Amino acid sequence: MLKTADKDFWCARPQHLRDIDVGLWRNLTQSKDACSILDIDYSAIENLNNLLDYIKSVGLSANYTECLEFEFSKENGETKTLVEEFGLVCKHRELLSVVEMCFLAGAAIGSVLSGYISDRYGRKHTLLSFAFVQTVFVIM
């Protein structure tokens, strides 16, 4: 099951630069909020030395652009969270509250309906039905 826990994130490294250390990548190419990256043609950068040379040549006049892809920290084999699965960072951060609101609305509606359904069809049938529905949605 996916969780909504916050994860440390940064702009994704291009595939051919994945060997650059994450800490170094973040310090060299990204803004403090990790939502923007240096606006350069990374396909022309072959390795860390090329990147360092380019950054030295640009100096403080570097422009930043919005990140399109993100990488997330992997600690102790954690499972994916909703934040990671759906990219709920930066400009999509406010969608996280919508996800949580839907979960709580479902819990509220379910608790009200379960009393009515239990009175009408019995507690055993209601409990088994709700457990089945929850199992189906957890597996999906």
C-alpha positions as CSV (number, residue, x, y, z in Angstrom):
1,M,0.0,0.0,0.0
2,L,1.3,3.5,-0.9
3,K,1.9,6.0,1.9
4,T,1.9,9.8,1.7
5,A,5.1,10.3,3.7
6,D,7.4,13.0,2.5
7,K,10.5,11.9,0.6
8,D,13.7,13.8,-0.1
9,F,13.8,14.6,-3.8
10,W,15.9,16.3,-6.5
11,C,15.8,16.9,-10.2
12,A,16.7,13.7,-12.0
13,R,20.1,13.2,-13.5
14,P,20.2,12.4,-17.2
15,Q,20.7,8.7,-17.8
16,H,24.3,9.2,-19.0
17,L,25.2,11.2,-15.9
18,R,23.8,8.8,-13.3
19,D,27.3,8.0,-12.1
20,I,27.7,11.5,-10.6
21,D,27.2,11.5,-6.8
22,V,23.7,12.8,-5.9
23,G,24.9,15.3,-3.3
24,L,27.4,16.8,-5.8
25,W,24.7,16.8,-8.6
26,R,22.3,18.7,-6.3
27,N,24.9,21.3,-5.2
28,L,26.1,22.0,-8.7
29,T,22.8,22.1,-10.7
30,Q,19.8,22.9,-8.6
31,S,18.2,25.7,-6.7
32,K,17.6,25.4,-3.0
33,D,14.0,24.2,-3.3
34,A,15.0,21.3,-5.7
35,C,12.3,22.3,-8.1
36,S,14.6,24.1,-10.6
37,I,17.7,23.0,-12.5
38,L,20.4,24.8,-14.4
39,D,19.1,25.5,-17.9
40,I,21.7,23.8,-20.0
41,D,21.9,21.2,-22.7
42,Y,22.8,18.1,-20.6
43,S,23.2,16.0,-23.7
44,A,26.3,18.0,-24.5
45,I,27.8,17.3,-21.0
46,E,29.7,14.0,-21.1
47,N,31.0,13.7,-17.5
48,L,31.5,15.6,-14.2
49,N,34.5,17.5,-15.5
50,N,32.5,18.9,-18.5
51,L,29.8,20.0,-16.1
52,L,32.2,21.7,-13.8
53,D,33.8,23.5,-16.7
54,Y,30.5,24.7,-18.0
55,I,29.4,26.0,-14.6
56,K,32.7,27.8,-14.2
57,S,32.2,29.5,-17.6
58,V,28.7,30.6,-16.9
59,G,29.3,31.8,-13.3
60,L,26.5,33.7,-11.6
61,S,24.7,34.4,-14.8
62,A,23.2,30.9,-14.9
63,N,19.5,30.6,-15.6
64,Y,17.3,27.9,-14.0
65,T,14.3,26.0,-15.5
66,E,11.6,23.9,-14.0
67,C,12.5,20.2,-13.3
68,L,10.5,17.8,-15.4
69,E,11.6,14.5,-13.7
70,F,12.6,13.8,-10.2
71,E,14.6,11.2,-8.2
72,F,13.7,10.3,-4.7
73,S,15.8,9.0,-1.8
74,K,15.8,5.3,-1.2
75,E,16.3,4.5,2.5
76,N,16.4,1.0,3.9
77,G,14.4,-0.5,1.0
78,E,11.4,1.7,1.6
79,T,8.3,1.1,-0.6
80,K,7.1,3.8,-2.9
81,T,5.0,6.5,-1.4
82,L,2.2,8.4,-3.1
83,V,4.5,11.4,-3.3
84,E,7.0,9.4,-5.4
85,E,4.5,7.4,-7.4
86,F,2.6,10.5,-8.7
87,G,5.3,13.1,-8.5
88,L,3.5,15.2,-5.8
89,V,6.4,17.7,-5.4
90,C,6.9,21.3,-6.3
91,K,3.9,22.7,-8.3
92,H,2.0,19.4,-7.7
93,R,2.4,19.5,-4.0
94,E,-1.1,20.8,-3.3
95,L,-2.6,17.7,-4.9
96,L,-1.3,15.7,-1.8
97,S,-4.0,17.4,0.3
98,V,-6.6,16.3,-2.2
99,V,-5.5,12.7,-1.9
100,E,-5.6,12.9,1.9
101,M,-9.0,14.6,1.7
102,C,-10.4,11.8,-0.5
103,F,-9.1,9.2,1.9
104,L,-10.7,10.9,4.9
105,A,-14.0,11.5,3.0
106,G,-14.1,7.8,2.2
107,A,-13.6,6.9,5.9
108,A,-16.3,9.3,7.0
109,I,-18.9,8.1,4.4
110,G,-17.9,4.4,5.1
111,S,-18.4,4.8,8.9
112,V,-21.9,6.4,8.4
113,L,-23.0,3.9,5.8
114,S,-21.6,0.8,7.7
115,G,-24.1,1.4,10.5
116,Y,-27.1,1.5,8.2
117,I,-25.9,-1.5,6.2
118,S,-25.2,-3.5,9.4
119,D,-28.7,-2.9,10.6
120,R,-30.2,-3.9,7.3
121,Y,-28.0,-6.9,6.4
122,G,-26.3,-7.9,9.6
123,R,-22.8,-7.2,11.0
124,K,-21.2,-10.3,9.7
125,H,-22.1,-9.7,6.0
126,T,-21.2,-6.1,6.3
127,L,-17.8,-6.8,7.8
128,L,-17.0,-9.4,5.3
129,S,-18.1,-7.2,2.4
130,F,-16.2,-4.2,3.5
131,A,-13.1,-6.4,4.1
132,F,-13.4,-7.8,0.6
133,V,-13.7,-4.3,-1.0
134,Q,-10.7,-3.0,1.0
135,T,-8.6,-6.0,0.0
136,V,-9.5,-5.5,-3.7
137,F,-8.5,-1.8,-3.5
138,V,-5.3,-2.5,-1.6
139,I,-4.2,-5.1,-4.2
140,M,-4.8,-2.6,-7.1
